[in-house]
Amino acid sequence: MRIPYDELKAEFRRVLLSRGFDEGDAEAAASIFADNSLDGVYSHGTNRFPRVVEYLDSGLMDPHRKAGCVSSFMAFERWDGHRGFGPLNARIAMDRACALADRFGIGIVALGNNNHWMRGGTYGWQAADKGYIAICWSNTMPNMPAWGAMDSRIGNNPFVIAVPRSDGHHIVVDCALSQFSYGKLEEARLAGRMLPVDGGYDSEGRLTRDPAEIEKTGRVLPMGYWKGSGLSIALDAVAAVLADGNPVERIGTFDKEEGLSQVMIAVAPGKMDDAALTDSIVSSIADYVNGSVPAAEGGKVYYPGQRSWETRRDNLEHGIPVVEEIWERIKAL
């Protein structure tokens, strides 16, 4: 089934208002979830929303706790999220990183003690829409084995790079450091699909494309094997040090995935170049990639972020695909 964007957003907003959000925060948070689904990231939009409401009802997330600065040095600030509503805290932190970039050319906000930020790409698009280059990442609970290990001791830490264009067709990389995020595994399982490539291990220790088997074992595959494993460890260390926050090891002792460490970096290319020059460079790269010879007959080669635009147009015109069971759950909240 497909639901119009405005109807989906209104339903999210209704539920958030009933959980104590004020009008402005309910509107902003509903937009984040609706926009994630609009761009085709259903795993961190409609599909994830009922679970977030459970976190609100259990007190894991408090909509009244807002992130705030605890120390600063020129272009670098350290913030505490106070375990509030993760997506809104992350949005505030990225706004602040952009403001610092306005002054210094670059801005860094290390946000500790925050909750799950949902879709990392949200904050890359947020900065790029304002003309900034963005680099941001979050650590997670230990949910991926280090390369060569059986047990999970590192995170599939989401990592985002966004490069702006004035027309909004930004280059945006948004990826977990596992081959597939747990959200994507859930999305594939709900749709009854196998993964296009191996995504983890089954109970026999064999690589598999079956998302349900990987969810059972929790042994997701690091992207790039040992390279993804090493990058996960390094990003966790940098985030925890800059934020004076929790590393993956400590997050694993909490009841839920909470108290995360996140880093927001914004760079203002306009301090060196005008928007026209930035556009010409980024467009030439995107066009060059689009001009690749497709490996499959009739196929198309995309630059990162391009599919989001195409999905967004289709979903605005035809409605956002929603699993009927999940939609009924949301309406019943």
Order of alpha helices (4+ residues) and beta strands (2+ residues): beta-alpha-alpha-alpha-beta-beta-alpha-beta-alpha-beta-beta-beta-beta-beta-alpha-beta-beta-alpha-alpha-alpha-beta-alpha-alpha-beta-alpha
